[in-house]
Amino acid sequence: MSPTLAAIERNLRRRLAYPYIWGGVQNDRRDRATDFIYSILAFDELLAAIEERFGGSRDYPAWRNYALNRWYNFWSARAVEMIFAAQPGVLPAPNARDRLVDFTLQGIPFDHKTTVFPRAFGHDLAYARRRPEVLLRWLYAHQSRERRYHRRNRLFILLYRDDGAHWRLRAEVGWLAQLIGNYVRNFRRERLHRLQGEDGTVALADLIWAVGPPSADAE
């Protein structure tokens, strides 16, 4: 049985009690060692699995942080995919393991990526909202490497909070559902940004602005 959005949000919120610190640079080796996060939703079970696998390691804190972050990001992304799949005009990708396509929207294939507002972008939120294509090009140039890297169509959900704790908004599943629903209802193909790569290929891309509400941490 697939988890409900409410169950995912409830477990994601429990992650908010821990600092959001990566235990090292993300790479395939660390990802393979923590791929168990895909099959565990319950937060207590996750903590037990982390302890079982890495409890004896001298790098335990780093492994715990890495696994917590991958779990948190994965299940937030899973919730977002479920939200999209429930929208009119959206069809999930036939192959759930397809790394290039999560769903089609009005027949257009998209990968989706939820990302925090990048500190290294060099401009503030107001600039990014005035010139979204500049931010999109930056995101493509600096997106995840190795297993997740590609230059195909993408919808970015851009998380932003005034206090800089953008990551906490991944747990706001109900709020994200409202933003996504509004985006899909007002979707127009002609509004997508066309980003041409050095090889001549063109990616269709867009941003869903998730600028955090004051109530983001309410229980």
BELVEN-V360339 format. One record per backbone hydrogen bond with DSSP energy under -0.5 kcal/mol. CO is the residue of the C=O (numbers start at 1). NH is the residue of the N-H. Records with the same first field share a line. If there is no record, write none. Layout:
CO=NH ; NH
This chain:
4=8
5=9
6=10
7=11
8=12
9=13
10=14
11=14 ; 15
12=15
13=16
14=17
15=18
19=21
27=31
28=32
29=33
30=34
31=34
32=35
34=37
35=38
36=39
37=40
42=46
43=47
44=48
45=49
46=50
47=51
48=52
49=53
50=54
51=55
54=57
57=60
59=63
60=64
61=65
62=66
63=67
64=68
65=69
66=70
67=71
68=72
69=73
70=74
71=75
72=76
73=77
74=78
75=79
76=80
77=81
78=82
79=83
80=84
81=85
82=86
83=86
84=87
87=90
89=106
91=104
94=96
95=98
97=99
102=93
103=110
104=91 ; 106
105=108
107=109
108=105
110=102 ; 103
111=155
113=115 ; 157
115=159
118=121
119=122
124=128
125=129
126=130
127=131
131=134 ; 135
132=136
133=137
134=138
135=139
136=140
137=141
138=142
139=143
140=143
145=148
146=149
153=111
154=156 ; 206
155=113
156=158 ; 208
157=115 ; 159
158=210
159=117
160=212
161=164
164=166
165=168
166=169
167=170
168=171
169=172
171=173
172=176
173=177
174=178
175=179
176=180
177=181
178=182
179=183
180=184
181=185
182=186
184=187
188=191
189=192
193=195 ; 205
194=196
195=203
197=200
201=197
203=195
204=154
205=193
206=156
207=209
208=158 ; 210
209=211
210=160 ; 212
213=216
215=218
